[in-house]
Amino acid sequence: MKAVIFDFDGLILDTETAWYGAYKETMFFYKSEWPLEPLFKCIGTDNTELNQYFKDQLGESFNIEEVESRAKSLHEVKMKTSQEREGVKGYLEEAIKTY
């Protein structure tokens, strides 16, 4: 074996839960709701559905850069305390032994 490849976004760390919390707090700041459905629609895709949801909730004049910046800052804070998913450490240890 020469290499082990992981899709790091969501595989090793649960990034989606942190994104959900970050967007939920961001939408609360704008006095709006953030149900799970909009997040489900955009996981693994681009932000088209996400931006449409913001437009529908916040109106035509919302500033997407401001919304994204606020959510990204909150996400970064949440990820500082995240732990690897169950089993990841064992997989990595096995890969090192195999190499």
mmCIF file as gemmi writes it, N, C-alpha and C atoms, coordinates in Angstrom:
data_model
loop_
_atom_site.group_PDB
_atom_site.id
_atom_site.type_symbol
_atom_site.label_atom_id
_atom_site.label_alt_id
_atom_site.label_comp_id
_atom_site.label_asym_id
_atom_site.label_entity_id
_atom_site.label_seq_id
_atom_site.pdbx_PDB_ins_code
_atom_site.Cartn_x
_atom_site.Cartn_y
_atom_site.Cartn_z
_atom_site.occupancy
_atom_site.B_iso_or_equiv
_atom_site.pdbx_formal_charge
_atom_site.auth_seq_id
_atom_site.auth_asym_id
_atom_site.pdbx_PDB_model_num
ATOM 1 N N . MET Axp A 1 ? 0.858 -1.172 0 1 0 ? 1 A 1
ATOM 2 C CA . MET Axp A 1 ? 0 0 0 1 0 ? 1 A 1
ATOM 3 C C . MET Axp A 1 ? 0.904 1.235 0 1 0 ? 1 A 1
ATOM 4 N N . LYS Axp A 2 ? 0.596 2.159 -0.891 1 0 ? 2 A 1
ATOM 5 C CA . LYS Axp A 2 ? 1.404 3.374 -1.001 1 0 ? 2 A 1
ATOM 6 C C . LYS Axp A 2 ? 0.722 4.591 -0.401 1 0 ? 2 A 1
ATOM 7 N N . ALA Axp A 3 ? -0.618 4.574 -0.309 1 0 ? 3 A 1
ATOM 8 C CA . ALA Axp A 3 ? -1.33 5.748 0.211 1 0 ? 3 A 1
ATOM 9 C C . ALA Axp A 3 ? -2.706 5.351 0.71 1 0 ? 3 A 1
ATOM 10 N N . VAL Axp A 4 ? -3.202 6.166 1.611 1 0 ? 4 A 1
ATOM 11 C CA . VAL Axp A 4 ? -4.576 6.041 2.088 1 0 ? 4 A 1
ATOM 12 C C . VAL Axp A 4 ? -5.234 7.391 1.818 1 0 ? 4 A 1
ATOM 13 N N . ILE Axp A 5 ? -6.376 7.372 1.158 1 0 ? 5 A 1
ATOM 14 C CA . ILE Axp A 5 ? -7.051 8.613 0.813 1 0 ? 5 A 1
ATOM 15 C C . ILE Axp A 5 ? -8.366 8.688 1.584 1 0 ? 5 A 1
ATOM 16 N N . PHE Axp A 6 ? -8.599 9.826 2.213 1 0 ? 6 A 1
ATOM 17 C CA . PHE Axp A 6 ? -9.851 10.08 2.922 1 0 ? 6 A 1
ATOM 18 C C . PHE Axp A 6 ? -10.508 11.323 2.35 1 0 ? 6 A 1
ATOM 19 N N . ASP Axp A 7 ? -11.816 11.321 2.33 1 0 ? 7 A 1
ATOM 20 C CA . ASP Axp A 7 ? -12.586 12.515 2.049 1 0 ? 7 A 1
ATOM 21 C C . ASP Axp A 7 ? -12.8 13.173 3.411 1 0 ? 7 A 1
ATOM 22 N N . PHE Axp A 8 ? -11.981 14.158 3.741 1 0 ? 8 A 1
ATOM 23 C CA . PHE Axp A 8 ? -11.947 14.699 5.095 1 0 ? 8 A 1
ATOM 24 C C . PHE Axp A 8 ? -13.203 15.456 5.506 1 0 ? 8 A 1
ATOM 25 N N . ASP Axp A 9 ? -13.926 16.038 4.595 1 0 ? 9 A 1
ATOM 26 C CA . ASP Axp A 9 ? -15.08 16.847 4.974 1 0 ? 9 A 1
ATOM 27 C C . ASP Axp A 9 ? -16.246 15.951 5.351 1 0 ? 9 A 1
ATOM 28 N N . GLY Axp A 10 ? -16.35 15.652 6.633 1 0 ? 10 A 1
ATOM 29 C CA . GLY Axp A 10 ? -17.454 14.85 7.127 1 0 ? 10 A 1
ATOM 30 C C . GLY Axp A 10 ? -17.103 13.397 7.389 1 0 ? 10 A 1
ATOM 31 N N . LEU Axp A 11 ? -15.988 12.917 6.886 1 0 ? 11 A 1
ATOM 32 C CA . LEU Axp A 11 ? -15.633 11.519 7.092 1 0 ? 11 A 1
ATOM 33 C C . LEU Axp A 11 ? -14.894 11.318 8.413 1 0 ? 11 A 1
ATOM 34 N N . ILE Axp A 12 ? -13.862 12.099 8.638 1 0 ? 12 A 1
ATOM 35 C CA . ILE Axp A 12 ? -13.083 11.961 9.862 1 0 ? 12 A 1
ATOM 36 C C . ILE Axp A 12 ? -13.723 12.758 10.997 1 0 ? 12 A 1
ATOM 37 N N . LEU Axp A 13 ? -14.193 13.935 10.683 1 0 ? 13 A 1
ATOM 38 C CA . LEU Axp A 13 ? -14.868 14.792 11.66 1 0 ? 13 A 1
ATOM 39 C C . LEU Axp A 13 ? -16.295 15.051 11.202 1 0 ? 13 A 1
ATOM 40 N N . ASP Axp A 14 ? -17.199 15.162 12.15 1 0 ? 14 A 1
ATOM 41 C CA . ASP Axp A 14 ? -18.594 15.468 11.828 1 0 ? 14 A 1
ATOM 42 C C . ASP Axp A 14 ? -18.728 16.97 11.61 1 0 ? 14 A 1
ATOM 43 N N . THR Axp A 15 ? -18.476 17.411 10.4 1 0 ? 15 A 1
ATOM 44 C CA . THR Axp A 15 ? -18.554 18.843 10.083 1 0 ? 15 A 1
ATOM 45 C C . THR Axp A 15 ? -19.986 19.303 9.873 1 0 ? 15 A 1
ATOM 46 N N . GLU Axp A 16 ? -20.868 18.406 9.467 1 0 ? 16 A 1
ATOM 47 C CA . GLU Axp A 16 ? -22.249 18.801 9.166 1 0 ? 16 A 1
ATOM 48 C C . GLU Axp A 16 ? -23 19.276 10.409 1 0 ? 16 A 1
ATOM 49 N N . THR Axp A 17 ? -22.808 18.607 11.542 1 0 ? 17 A 1
ATOM 50 C CA . THR Axp A 17 ? -23.477 19.03 12.772 1 0 ? 17 A 1
ATOM 51 C C . THR Axp A 17 ? -23.009 20.425 13.173 1 0 ? 17 A 1
ATOM 52 N N . ALA Axp A 18 ? -21.719 20.68 13.035 1 0 ? 18 A 1
ATOM 53 C CA . ALA Axp A 18 ? -21.187 22.016 13.351 1 0 ? 18 A 1
ATOM 54 C C . ALA Axp A 18 ? -21.742 23.063 12.389 1 0 ? 18 A 1
ATOM 55 N N . TRP Axp A 19 ? -21.864 22.724 11.096 1 0 ? 19 A 1
ATOM 56 C CA . TRP Axp A 19 ? -22.455 23.671 10.138 1 0 ? 19 A 1
ATOM 57 C C . TRP Axp A 19 ? -23.915 23.942 10.478 1 0 ? 19 A 1
ATOM 58 N N . TYR Axp A 20 ? -24.645 22.901 10.839 1 0 ? 20 A 1
ATOM 59 C CA . TYR Axp A 20 ? -26.044 23.096 11.206 1 0 ? 20 A 1
ATOM 60 C C . TYR Axp A 20 ? -26.152 24.081 12.373 1 0 ? 20 A 1
ATOM 61 N N . GLY Axp A 21 ? -25.365 23.864 13.416 1 0 ? 21 A 1
ATOM 62 C CA . GLY Axp A 21 ? -25.396 24.759 14.572 1 0 ? 21 A 1
ATOM 63 C C . GLY Axp A 21 ? -24.983 26.177 14.214 1 0 ? 21 A 1
ATOM 64 N N . ALA Axp A 22 ? -23.984 26.306 13.363 1 0 ? 22 A 1
ATOM 65 C CA . ALA Axp A 22 ? -23.512 27.637 12.96 1 0 ? 22 A 1
ATOM 66 C C . ALA Axp A 22 ? -24.585 28.384 12.169 1 0 ? 22 A 1
ATOM 67 N N . TYR Axp A 23 ? -25.224 27.698 11.23 1 0 ? 23 A 1
ATOM 68 C CA . TYR Axp A 23 ? -26.295 28.348 10.468 1 0 ? 23 A 1
ATOM 69 C C . TYR Axp A 23 ? -27.519 28.617 11.336 1 0 ? 23 A 1
ATOM 70 N N . LYS Axp A 24 ? -27.8 27.732 12.269 1 0 ? 24 A 1
ATOM 71 C CA . LYS Axp A 24 ? -28.941 27.943 13.167 1 0 ? 24 A 1
ATOM 72 C C . LYS Axp A 24 ? -28.725 29.215 13.993 1 0 ? 24 A 1
ATOM 73 N N . GLU Axp A 25 ? -27.527 29.383 14.546 1 0 ? 25 A 1
ATOM 74 C CA . GLU Axp A 25 ? -27.208 30.59 15.307 1 0 ? 25 A 1
ATOM 75 C C . GLU Axp A 25 ? -27.224 31.827 14.413 1 0 ? 25 A 1
ATOM 76 N N . THR Axp A 26 ? -26.724 31.687 13.197 1 0 ? 26 A 1
ATOM 77 C CA . THR Axp A 26 ? -26.714 32.812 12.267 1 0 ? 26 A 1
ATOM 78 C C . THR Axp A 26 ? -28.131 33.241 11.93 1 0 ? 26 A 1
ATOM 79 N N . MET Axp A 27 ? -28.993 32.285 11.63 1 0 ? 27 A 1
ATOM 80 C CA . MET Axp A 27 ? -30.372 32.624 11.293 1 0 ? 27 A 1
ATOM 81 C C . MET Axp A 27 ? -31.119 33.183 12.509 1 0 ? 27 A 1
ATOM 82 N N . PHE Axp A 28 ? -30.782 32.711 13.702 1 0 ? 28 A 1
ATOM 83 C CA . PHE Axp A 28 ? -31.376 33.271 14.909 1 0 ? 28 A 1
ATOM 84 C C . PHE Axp A 28 ? -30.998 34.753 15.028 1 0 ? 28 A 1
ATOM 85 N N . PHE Axp A 29 ? -29.752 35.079 14.693 1 0 ? 29 A 1
ATOM 86 C CA . PHE Axp A 29 ? -29.3 36.473 14.705 1 0 ? 29 A 1
ATOM 87 C C . PHE Axp A 29 ? -30.184 37.332 13.798 1 0 ? 29 A 1
ATOM 88 N N . TYR Axp A 30 ? -30.573 36.764 12.666 1 0 ? 30 A 1
ATOM 89 C CA . TYR Axp A 30 ? -31.433 37.475 11.714 1 0 ? 30 A 1
ATOM 90 C C . TYR Axp A 30 ? -32.924 37.276 12.024 1 0 ? 30 A 1
ATOM 91 N N . LYS Axp A 31 ? -33.202 36.697 13.192 1 0 ? 31 A 1
ATOM 92 C CA . LYS Axp A 31 ? -34.582 36.46 13.637 1 0 ? 31 A 1
ATOM 93 C C . LYS Axp A 31 ? -35.356 35.567 12.658 1 0 ? 31 A 1
ATOM 94 N N . SER Axp A 32 ? -34.671 34.526 12.214 1 0 ? 32 A 1
ATOM 95 C CA . SER Axp A 32 ? -35.268 33.585 11.278 1 0 ? 32 A 1
ATOM 96 C C . SER Axp A 32 ? -34.963 32.161 11.739 1 0 ? 32 A 1
ATOM 97 N N . GLU Axp A 33 ? -35.706 31.213 11.201 1 0 ? 33 A 1
ATOM 98 C CA . GLU Axp A 33 ? -35.551 29.804 11.573 1 0 ? 33 A 1
ATOM 99 C C . GLU Axp A 33 ? -34.55 29.097 10.655 1 0 ? 33 A 1
ATOM 100 N N . TRP Axp A 34 ? -34.01 27.992 11.137 1 0 ? 34 A 1
ATOM 101 C CA . TRP Axp A 34 ? -33.113 27.16 10.34 1 0 ? 34 A 1
ATOM 102 C C . TRP Axp A 34 ? -33.431 25.698 10.613 1 0 ? 34 A 1
ATOM 103 N N . PRO Axp A 35 ? -34.439 25.139 9.913 1 0 ? 35 A 1
ATOM 104 C CA . PRO Axp A 35 ? -34.745 23.71 10.077 1 0 ? 35 A 1
ATOM 105 C C . PRO Axp A 35 ? -33.683 22.849 9.377 1 0 ? 35 A 1
ATOM 106 N N . LEU Axp A 36 ? -33.728 21.573 9.598 1 0 ? 36 A 1
ATOM 107 C CA . LEU Axp A 36 ? -32.744 20.661 8.997 1 0 ? 36 A 1
ATOM 108 C C . LEU Axp A 36 ? -32.869 20.535 7.475 1 0 ? 36 A 1
ATOM 109 N N . GLU Axp A 37 ? -34.061 20.682 6.932 1 0 ? 37 A 1
ATOM 110 C CA . GLU Axp A 37 ? -34.286 20.422 5.504 1 0 ? 37 A 1
ATOM 111 C C . GLU Axp A 37 ? -33.357 21.203 4.57 1 0 ? 37 A 1
ATOM 112 N N . PRO Axp A 38 ? -33.145 22.507 4.776 1 0 ? 38 A 1
ATOM 113 C CA . PRO Axp A 38 ? -32.245 23.222 3.858 1 0 ? 38 A 1
ATOM 114 C C . PRO Axp A 38 ? -30.826 22.661 3.875 1 0 ? 38 A 1
ATOM 115 N N . LEU Axp A 39 ? -30.368 22.24 5.041 1 0 ? 39 A 1
ATOM 116 C CA . LEU Axp A 39 ? -29.033 21.658 5.128 1 0 ? 39 A 1
ATOM 117 C C . LEU Axp A 39 ? -28.968 20.336 4.38 1 0 ? 39 A 1
ATOM 118 N N . PHE Axp A 40 ? -29.995 19.493 4.538 1 0 ? 40 A 1
ATOM 119 C CA . PHE Axp A 40 ? -30.028 18.211 3.83 1 0 ? 40 A 1
ATOM 120 C C . PHE Axp A 40 ? -29.945 18.4 2.324 1 0 ? 40 A 1
ATOM 121 N N . LYS Axp A 41 ? -30.611 19.428 1.827 1 0 ? 41 A 1
ATOM 122 C CA . LYS Axp A 41 ? -30.638 19.666 0.382 1 0 ? 41 A 1
ATOM 123 C C . LYS Axp A 41 ? -29.282 20.076 -0.183 1 0 ? 41 A 1
ATOM 124 N N . CYS Axp A 42 ? -28.398 20.622 0.652 1 0 ? 42 A 1
ATOM 125 C CA . CYS Axp A 42 ? -27.139 21.125 0.092 1 0 ? 42 A 1
ATOM 126 C C . CYS Axp A 42 ? -25.91 20.306 0.48 1 0 ? 42 A 1
ATOM 127 N N . ILE Axp A 43 ? -26.061 19.295 1.342 1 0 ? 43 A 1
ATOM 128 C CA . ILE Axp A 43 ? -24.901 18.467 1.7 1 0 ? 43 A 1
ATOM 129 C C . ILE Axp A 43 ? -24.393 17.765 0.451 1 0 ? 43 A 1
ATOM 130 N N . GLY Axp A 44 ? -23.125 17.933 0.18 1 0 ? 44 A 1
ATOM 131 C CA . GLY Axp A 44 ? -22.495 17.291 -0.964 1 0 ? 44 A 1
ATOM 132 C C . GLY Axp A 44 ? -22.754 17.984 -2.289 1 0 ? 44 A 1
ATOM 133 N N . THR Axp A 45 ? -23.361 19.164 -2.26 1 0 ? 45 A 1
ATOM 134 C CA . THR Axp A 45 ? -23.633 19.902 -3.497 1 0 ? 45 A 1
ATOM 135 C C . THR Axp A 45 ? -23.096 21.321 -3.357 1 0 ? 45 A 1
ATOM 136 N N . ASP Axp A 46 ? -23.493 22.175 -4.26 1 0 ? 46 A 1
ATOM 137 C CA . ASP Axp A 46 ? -23.114 23.584 -4.147 1 0 ? 46 A 1
ATOM 138 C C . ASP Axp A 46 ? -24.117 24.307 -3.248 1 0 ? 46 A 1
ATOM 139 N N . ASN Axp A 47 ? -24.004 25.61 -3.15 1 0 ? 47 A 1
ATOM 140 C CA . ASN Axp A 47 ? -24.848 26.377 -2.232 1 0 ? 47 A 1
ATOM 141 C C . ASN Axp A 47 ? -26.103 26.954 -2.878 1 0 ? 47 A 1
ATOM 142 N N . THR Axp A 48 ? -26.497 26.47 -4.041 1 0 ? 48 A 1
ATOM 143 C CA . THR Axp A 48 ? -27.666 27.015 -4.724 1 0 ? 48 A 1
ATOM 144 C C . THR Axp A 48 ? -28.917 26.933 -3.853 1 0 ? 48 A 1
ATOM 145 N N . GLU Axp A 49 ? -29.219 25.764 -3.321 1 0 ? 49 A 1
ATOM 146 C CA . GLU Axp A 49 ? -30.399 25.584 -2.465 1 0 ? 49 A 1
ATOM 147 C C . GLU Axp A 49 ? -30.278 26.406 -1.187 1 0 ? 49 A 1
ATOM 148 N N . LEU Axp A 50 ? -29.095 26.419 -0.627 1 0 ? 50 A 1
ATOM 149 C CA . LEU Axp A 50 ? -28.842 27.168 0.601 1 0 ? 50 A 1
ATOM 150 C C . LEU Axp A 50 ? -29.089 28.66 0.391 1 0 ? 50 A 1
ATOM 151 N N . ASN Axp A 51 ? -28.531 29.203 -0.668 1 0 ? 51 A 1
ATOM 152 C CA . ASN Axp A 51 ? -28.714 30.622 -0.965 1 0 ? 51 A 1
ATOM 153 C C . ASN Axp A 51 ? -30.174 30.958 -1.261 1 0 ? 51 A 1
ATOM 154 N N . GLN Axp A 52 ? -30.882 30.059 -1.9 1 0 ? 52 A 1
ATOM 155 C CA . GLN Axp A 52 ? -32.3 30.287 -2.16 1 0 ? 52 A 1
ATOM 156 C C . GLN Axp A 52 ? -33.086 30.33 -0.853 1 0 ? 52 A 1
ATOM 157 N N . TYR Axp A 53 ? -32.742 29.449 0.077 1 0 ? 53 A 1
ATOM 158 C CA . TYR Axp A 53 ? -33.41 29.461 1.374 1 0 ? 53 A 1
ATOM 159 C C . TYR Axp A 53 ? -33.181 30.799 2.073 1 0 ? 53 A 1
ATOM 160 N N . PHE Axp A 54 ? -31.929 31.266 2.068 1 0 ? 54 A 1
ATOM 161 C CA . PHE Axp A 54 ? -31.632 32.564 2.691 1 0 ? 54 A 1
ATOM 162 C C . PHE Axp A 54 ? -32.442 33.675 2.033 1 0 ? 54 A 1
ATOM 163 N N . LYS Axp A 55 ? -32.498 33.658 0.727 1 0 ? 55 A 1
ATOM 164 C CA . LYS Axp A 55 ? -33.251 34.67 -0.02 1 0 ? 55 A 1
ATOM 165 C C . LYS Axp A 55 ? -34.729 34.626 0.369 1 0 ? 55 A 1
ATOM 166 N N . ASP Axp A 56 ? -35.286 33.416 0.452 1 0 ? 56 A 1
ATOM 167 C CA . ASP Axp A 56 ? -36.695 33.258 0.825 1 0 ? 56 A 1
ATOM 168 C C . ASP Axp A 56 ? -36.96 33.744 2.248 1 0 ? 56 A 1
ATOM 169 N N . GLN Axp A 57 ? -36.036 33.482 3.151 1 0 ? 57 A 1
ATOM 170 C CA . GLN Axp A 57 ? -36.227 33.831 4.551 1 0 ? 57 A 1
ATOM 171 C C . GLN Axp A 57 ? -35.88 35.287 4.868 1 0 ? 57 A 1
ATOM 172 N N . LEU Axp A 58 ? -34.828 35.793 4.236 1 0 ? 58 A 1
ATOM 173 C CA . LEU Axp A 58 ? -34.296 37.104 4.617 1 0 ? 58 A 1
ATOM 174 C C . LEU Axp A 58 ? -34.629 38.21 3.627 1 0 ? 58 A 1
ATOM 175 N N . GLY Axp A 59 ? -35.223 37.847 2.496 1 0 ? 59 A 1
ATOM 176 C CA . GLY Axp A 59 ? -35.596 38.857 1.51 1 0 ? 59 A 1
ATOM 177 C C . GLY Axp A 59 ? -34.532 39.067 0.445 1 0 ? 59 A 1
ATOM 178 N N . GLU Axp A 60 ? -34.901 39.796 -0.544 1 0 ? 60 A 1
ATOM 179 C CA . GLU Axp A 60 ? -34.033 40.022 -1.706 1 0 ? 60 A 1
ATOM 180 C C . GLU Axp A 60 ? -32.749 40.779 -1.362 1 0 ? 60 A 1
ATOM 181 N N . SER Axp A 61 ? -32.794 41.608 -0.337 1 0 ? 61 A 1
ATOM 182 C CA . SER Axp A 61 ? -31.658 42.494 -0.07 1 0 ? 61 A 1
ATOM 183 C C . SER Axp A 61 ? -30.641 41.907 0.918 1 0 ? 61 A 1
ATOM 184 N N . PHE Axp A 62 ? -30.783 40.628 1.279 1 0 ? 62 A 1
ATOM 185 C CA . PHE Axp A 62 ? -29.832 40.057 2.23 1 0 ? 62 A 1
ATOM 186 C C . PHE Axp A 62 ? -28.434 40.019 1.614 1 0 ? 62 A 1
ATOM 187 N N . ASN Axp A 63 ? -27.436 40.05 2.474 1 0 ? 63 A 1
ATOM 188 C CA . ASN Axp A 63 ? -26.038 40.03 2.038 1 0 ? 63 A 1
ATOM 189 C C . ASN Axp A 63 ? -25.475 38.632 2.29 1 0 ? 63 A 1
ATOM 190 N N . ILE Axp A 64 ? -25.327 37.85 1.235 1 0 ? 64 A 1
ATOM 191 C CA . ILE Axp A 64 ? -24.877 36.465 1.373 1 0 ? 64 A 1
ATOM 192 C C . ILE Axp A 64 ? -23.482 36.393 1.981 1 0 ? 64 A 1
ATOM 193 N N . GLU Axp A 65 ? -22.626 37.336 1.643 1 0 ? 65 A 1
ATOM 194 C CA . GLU Axp A 65 ? -21.267 37.322 2.196 1 0 ? 65 A 1
ATOM 195 C C . GLU Axp A 65 ? -21.298 37.503 3.709 1 0 ? 65 A 1
ATOM 196 N N . GLU Axp A 66 ? -22.196 38.358 4.186 1 0 ? 66 A 1
ATOM 197 C CA . GLU Axp A 66 ? -22.325 38.579 5.627 1 0 ? 66 A 1
ATOM 198 C C . GLU Axp A 66 ? -22.85 37.325 6.325 1 0 ? 66 A 1
ATOM 199 N N . VAL Axp A 67 ? -23.853 36.704 5.742 1 0 ? 67 A 1
ATOM 200 C CA . VAL Axp A 67 ? -24.421 35.473 6.312 1 0 ? 67 A 1
ATOM 201 C C . VAL Axp A 67 ? -23.353 34.381 6.352 1 0 ? 67 A 1
ATOM 202 N N . GLU Axp A 68 ? -22.659 34.182 5.244 1 0 ? 68 A 1
ATOM 203 C CA . GLU Axp A 68 ? -21.622 33.144 5.167 1 0 ? 68 A 1
ATOM 204 C C . GLU Axp A 68 ? -20.47 33.426 6.125 1 0 ? 68 A 1
ATOM 205 N N . SER Axp A 69 ? -20.058 34.67 6.243 1 0 ? 69 A 1
ATOM 206 C CA . SER Axp A 69 ? -18.964 35.039 7.138 1 0 ? 69 A 1
ATOM 207 C C . SER Axp A 69 ? -19.325 34.754 8.592 1 0 ? 69 A 1
ATOM 208 N N . ARG Axp A 70 ? -20.532 35.125 8.973 1 0 ? 70 A 1
ATOM 209 C CA . ARG Axp A 70 ? -20.995 34.88 10.347 1 0 ? 70 A 1
ATOM 210 C C . ARG Axp A 70 ? -21.044 33.374 10.611 1 0 ? 70 A 1
ATOM 211 N N . ALA Axp A 71 ? -21.62 32.606 9.7 1 0 ? 71 A 1
ATOM 212 C CA . ALA Axp A 71 ? -21.728 31.152 9.876 1 0 ? 71 A 1
ATOM 213 C C . ALA Axp A 71 ? -20.344 30.503 9.905 1 0 ? 71 A 1
ATOM 214 N N . LYS Axp A 72 ? -19.448 30.949 9.039 1 0 ? 72 A 1
ATOM 215 C CA . LYS Axp A 72 ? -18.094 30.369 8.99 1 0 ? 72 A 1
ATOM 216 C C . LYS Axp A 72 ? -17.35 30.614 10.296 1 0 ? 72 A 1
ATOM 217 N N . SER Axp A 73 ? -17.477 31.813 10.85 1 0 ? 73 A 1
ATOM 218 C CA . SER Axp A 73 ? -16.815 32.116 12.121 1 0 ? 73 A 1
ATOM 219 C C . SER Axp A 73 ? -17.339 31.217 13.235 1 0 ? 73 A 1
ATOM 220 N N . LEU Axp A 74 ? -18.647 31.045 13.284 1 0 ? 74 A 1
ATOM 221 C CA . LEU Axp A 74 ? -19.243 30.166 14.295 1 0 ? 74 A 1
ATOM 222 C C . LEU Axp A 74 ? -18.816 28.714 14.088 1 0 ? 74 A 1
ATOM 223 N N . HIS Axp A 75 ? -18.757 28.282 12.826 1 0 ? 75 A 1
ATOM 224 C CA . HIS Axp A 75 ? -18.344 26.913 12.501 1 0 ? 75 A 1
ATOM 225 C C . HIS Axp A 75 ? -16.912 26.659 12.974 1 0 ? 75 A 1
ATOM 226 N N . GLU Axp A 76 ? -16.03 27.618 12.742 1 0 ? 76 A 1
ATOM 227 C CA . GLU Axp A 76 ? -14.633 27.457 13.153 1 0 ? 76 A 1
ATOM 228 C C . GLU Axp A 76 ? -14.519 27.271 14.666 1 0 ? 76 A 1
ATOM 229 N N . VAL Axp A 77 ? -15.292 28.021 15.418 1 0 ? 77 A 1
ATOM 230 C CA . VAL Axp A 77 ? -15.291 27.876 16.875 1 0 ? 77 A 1
ATOM 231 C C . VAL Axp A 77 ? -15.786 26.484 17.265 1 0 ? 77 A 1
ATOM 232 N N . LYS Axp A 78 ? -16.869 26.045 16.661 1 0 ? 78 A 1
ATOM 233 C CA . LYS Axp A 78 ? -17.437 24.73 16.977 1 0 ? 78 A 1
ATOM 234 C C . LYS Axp A 78 ? -16.471 23.593 16.628 1 0 ? 78 A 1
ATOM 235 N N . MET Axp A 79 ? -15.73 23.726 15.541 1 0 ? 79 A 1
ATOM 236 C CA . MET Axp A 79 ? -14.827 22.661 15.11 1 0 ? 79 A 1
ATOM 237 C C . MET Axp A 79 ? -13.591 22.537 16.003 1 0 ? 79 A 1
ATOM 238 N N . LYS Axp A 80 ? -13.276 23.565 16.768 1 0 ? 80 A 1
ATOM 239 C CA . LYS Axp A 80 ? -12.117 23.498 17.666 1 0 ? 80 A 1
ATOM 240 C C . LYS Axp A 80 ? -12.284 22.432 18.735 1 0 ? 80 A 1
ATOM 241 N N . THR Axp A 81 ? -13.512 22.083 19.064 1 0 ? 81 A 1
ATOM 242 C CA . THR Axp A 81 ? -13.749 21.088 20.108 1 0 ? 81 A 1
ATOM 243 C C . THR Axp A 81 ? -14.27 19.764 19.551 1 0 ? 81 A 1
ATOM 244 N N . SER Axp A 82 ? -14.267 19.614 18.235 1 0 ? 82 A 1
ATOM 245 C CA . SER Axp A 82 ? -14.806 18.382 17.647 1 0 ? 82 A 1
ATOM 246 C C . SER Axp A 82 ? -13.827 17.224 17.825 1 0 ? 82 A 1
ATOM 247 N N . GLN Axp A 83 ? -14.371 16.04 17.864 1 0 ? 83 A 1
ATOM 248 C CA . GLN Axp A 83 ? -13.591 14.81 17.993 1 0 ? 83 A 1
ATOM 249 C C . GLN Axp A 83 ? -13.739 13.994 16.716 1 0 ? 83 A 1
ATOM 250 N N . GLU Axp A 84 ? -12.753 13.127 16.458 1 0 ? 84 A 1
ATOM 251 C CA . GLU Axp A 84 ? -12.866 12.273 15.277 1 0 ? 84 A 1
ATOM 252 C C . GLU Axp A 84 ? -14.035 11.314 15.459 1 0 ? 84 A 1
ATOM 253 N N . ARG Axp A 85 ? -14.588 10.891 14.332 1 0 ? 85 A 1
ATOM 254 C CA . ARG Axp A 85 ? -15.697 9.937 14.366 1 0 ? 85 A 1
ATOM 255 C C . ARG Axp A 85 ? -15.206 8.597 14.908 1 0 ? 85 A 1
ATOM 256 N N . GLU Axp A 86 ? -16.169 7.845 15.428 1 0 ? 86 A 1
ATOM 257 C CA . GLU Axp A 86 ? -15.856 6.534 15.974 1 0 ? 86 A 1
ATOM 258 C C . GLU Axp A 86 ? -15.213 5.66 14.904 1 0 ? 86 A 1
ATOM 259 N N . GLY Axp A 87 ? -14.133 5.007 15.271 1 0 ? 87 A 1
ATOM 260 C CA . GLY Axp A 87 ? -13.454 4.077 14.37 1 0 ? 87 A 1
ATOM 261 C C . GLY Axp A 87 ? -12.338 4.685 13.548 1 0 ? 87 A 1
ATOM 262 N N . VAL Axp A 88 ? -12.271 5.991 13.448 1 0 ? 88 A 1
ATOM 263 C CA . VAL Axp A 88 ? -11.256 6.636 12.604 1 0 ? 88 A 1
ATOM 264 C C . VAL Axp A 88 ? -9.855 6.337 13.117 1 0 ? 88 A 1
ATOM 265 N N . LYS Axp A 89 ? -9.65 6.47 14.412 1 0 ? 89 A 1
ATOM 266 C CA . LYS Axp A 89 ? -8.318 6.228 14.977 1 0 ? 89 A 1
ATOM 267 C C . LYS Axp A 89 ? -7.846 4.81 14.663 1 0 ? 89 A 1
ATOM 268 N N . GLY Axp A 90 ? -8.735 3.829 14.819 1 0 ? 90 A 1
ATOM 269 C CA . GLY Axp A 90 ? -8.377 2.444 14.518 1 0 ? 90 A 1
ATOM 270 C C . GLY Axp A 90 ? -8.018 2.236 13.056 1 0 ? 90 A 1
ATOM 271 N N . TYR Axp A 91 ? -8.789 2.848 12.153 1 0 ? 91 A 1
ATOM 272 C CA . TYR Axp A 91 ? -8.482 2.742 10.717 1 0 ? 91 A 1
ATOM 273 C C . TYR Axp A 91 ? -7.108 3.326 10.408 1 0 ? 91 A 1
ATOM 274 N N . LEU Axp A 92 ? -6.8 4.474 10.994 1 0 ? 92 A 1
ATOM 275 C CA . LEU Axp A 92 ? -5.504 5.114 10.737 1 0 ? 92 A 1
ATOM 276 C C . LEU Axp A 92 ? -4.363 4.291 11.323 1 0 ? 92 A 1
ATOM 277 N N . GLU Axp A 93 ? -4.559 3.746 12.52 1 0 ? 93 A 1
ATOM 278 C CA . GLU Axp A 93 ? -3.533 2.894 13.124 1 0 ? 93 A 1
ATOM 279 C C . GLU Axp A 93 ? -3.294 1.65 12.278 1 0 ? 93 A 1
ATOM 280 N N . GLU Axp A 94 ? -4.355 1.061 11.76 1 0 ? 94 A 1
ATOM 281 C CA . GLU Axp A 94 ? -4.23 -0.111 10.888 1 0 ? 94 A 1
ATOM 282 C C . GLU Axp A 94 ? -3.495 0.231 9.594 1 0 ? 94 A 1
ATOM 283 N N . ALA Axp A 95 ? -3.788 1.38 9.044 1 0 ? 95 A 1
ATOM 284 C CA . ALA Axp A 95 ? -3.122 1.814 7.817 1 0 ? 95 A 1
ATOM 285 C C . ALA Axp A 95 ? -1.617 2.004 8.06 1 0 ? 95 A 1
ATOM 286 N N . ILE Axp A 96 ? -1.257 2.544 9.212 1 0 ? 96 A 1
ATOM 287 C CA . ILE Axp A 96 ? 0.173 2.734 9.536 1 0 ? 96 A 1
ATOM 288 C C . ILE Axp A 96 ? 0.86 1.394 9.674 1 0 ? 96 A 1
ATOM 289 N N . LYS Axp A 97 ? 0.206 0.417 10.356 1 0 ? 97 A 1
ATOM 290 C CA . LYS Axp A 97 ? 0.781 -0.917 10.514 1 0 ? 97 A 1
ATOM 291 C C . LYS Axp A 97 ? 0.975 -1.608 9.177 1 0 ? 97 A 1
ATOM 292 N N . THR Axp A 98 ? 0.014 -1.435 8.29 1 0 ? 98 A 1
ATOM 293 C CA . THR Axp A 98 ? 0.049 -2.088 6.989 1 0 ? 98 A 1
ATOM 294 C C . THR Axp A 98 ? 1.167 -1.524 6.131 1 0 ? 98 A 1
ATOM 295 N N . TYR Axp A 99 ? 1.419 -0.24 6.279 1 0 ? 99 A 1
ATOM 296 C CA . TYR Axp A 99 ? 2.454 0.421 5.48 1 0 ? 99 A 1
ATOM 297 C C . TYR Axp A 99 ? 3.795 -0.076 5.913 1 0 ? 99 A 1
